[in-house]
Amino acid sequence: MRSVGTVLVLAVLATAVATGARRWRIPAPSLLVIVGLGVALAPGVPEIRVSPEVIGLVVLPPLLYASAEELSWRELRMVWKPVGVLAVGLVLASAAAVGVVVSALTPLSWQMAFVLGSVLASTDPVAVTALGRRLALPPRVQVLVQAESLFNDATSLVLFRVAVSVAVASSAVSWGSAGGEFALLAGGGTVIGAGVALVVGVIRRRTEDPVLETVIALVTPYAAYVLAESAHTSGVTSVVVAGVILGGRGDRLTDARIRLQLHAVYGTVVFLLESVVFSLIGLALPTLIRELPEGYGLWPLHALAVAATLVAVRMVWLFPLSALMQRKGGAPATSSWRVPAVLTWAGTRGVVPLAAALSIPVVAEDGTVLDQRPLVVVLATSVVVLTLIAQGFTLAPLVRRSGIALEPAHTEQEEAEARCSLAGAGLRRVEELSELEAVPDVVLDRLRRGLQARLEHAEDMLGEADPAESANEVYRQLRRELIRVEAAELQRLYEDHDISDTTRRRLQRSLDLEDARLADG
């Protein structure tokens, strides 16, 4: 990009659009891509060129790490077999199918067609995670979609390196060396990611400074990525493994106060990076199209054919796999078409394929220019844009139509039952302390009243047909109104110089935490 000013304008625009998408309850990645396209086509807008190094080194690590932290160890262990099948078998099948279709329909040689197939073979974890946050999918289905997108990049990266080496050097494919490279990329990335997670876990257990904890959390994905890439293994795999390990142990590494801070900081970073990177995809496409040589006018039809091929291959793999999982009890017991249809449509492409396409060399080893590279990049970017828009806007309606989404009542009941259980466990512990006579009665009475109130609240949620009309809901609304009054009074005290800024910030934080708890019910 041409200047820091352009970057700042892009960040502000992307953040505003993403905020609006949340408010309007539409998929932010899809809207950001459309807005990016619109801005790029407006007169007077400078050409936007995206660097693969910026995406790979600056944007991808924290987004991959945040996605990996959300994975559930319990659910991941239950779906690791289908994830392995999709991460290897489906990636190979998708690359081969796209290569055959592209070599038959376009002027691309079979070598460059295979490069395009390897670029688009894997689903994108950043796009899948960003789109999946709005969907109330069953836990196992959500983990399957997310884990597939996180773990299939090693296979796709190996294919991409093999395909590029063939296209650049015109050498024969050595599948034995390709298998060894896959083992090095995936295995080495796994070892380095696990090592980084181990070291970071030891450091965080011995750290109580919130600022230092935040810095460590922000640096961790970059450390895992850079170390793995420096060792010529998969940085993506390293970041994913570190995120999965540390995410599963996060509650044992820090206290509640630091976890709240980390959640807020990382949420801000992820929101900003996702907003910028998806708008960049839309902004970059018009510039790439203008660089196409003459004679490539049918590229829109070719992009549609590639996208349709990816969906068809994914459907052919997922329907039988889903049926097999349901027979063995490894998938939700729903009708035969629902789960595979949602899994098929959730396989969007995004940031990782774009970075791979942009990293294709411009010249071959003999110094000749790869004149077919612009078409490969345009087709790859067009398919990314097409899947983000078409599948992004229609995925939520498909999930609702399929009926596999968890109903809000189910989630509320599960939460209320858990709260009852937690409050009951607390009350039992209070009674044990009371029998030991080791704690003053006034303290025990205060603890007992608080836990009893929580228990009654949870029981009301379970027993009321309409929780919105319960006394607890009325209490929450009134208490939140009182919090707003207290916040106004706090601001008045500060403006009248009756309290310091430190006191104001501390009391405002306390009010914010209580308001957030009340908003969550």
Secondary structure as UniProt FT lines:
FT   HELIX           4..24
FT   HELIX           28..41
FT   TURN            43..44
FT   HELIX           52..53
FT   HELIX           54..59
FT   HELIX           60..69
FT   HELIX           73..78
FT   HELIX           80..84
FT   HELIX           85..90
FT   HELIX           91..105
FT   HELIX           110..119
FT   HELIX           125..132
FT   TURN            133..134
FT   HELIX           139..151
FT   HELIX           153..169
FT   HELIX           175..205
FT   HELIX           210..230
FT   TURN            231..232
FT   HELIX           235..248
FT   HELIX           250..253
FT   HELIX           256..290
FT   TURN            294..295
FT   TURN            297..298
FT   HELIX           299..327
FT   TURN            328..329
FT   TURN            336..337
FT   HELIX           338..345
FT   HELIX           351..358
FT   TURN            365..366
FT   TURN            371..372
FT   HELIX           373..402
FT   HELIX           408..436
FT   HELIX           441..463
FT   HELIX           467..469
FT   HELIX           471..495
FT   TURN            496..497
FT   HELIX           501..519
//
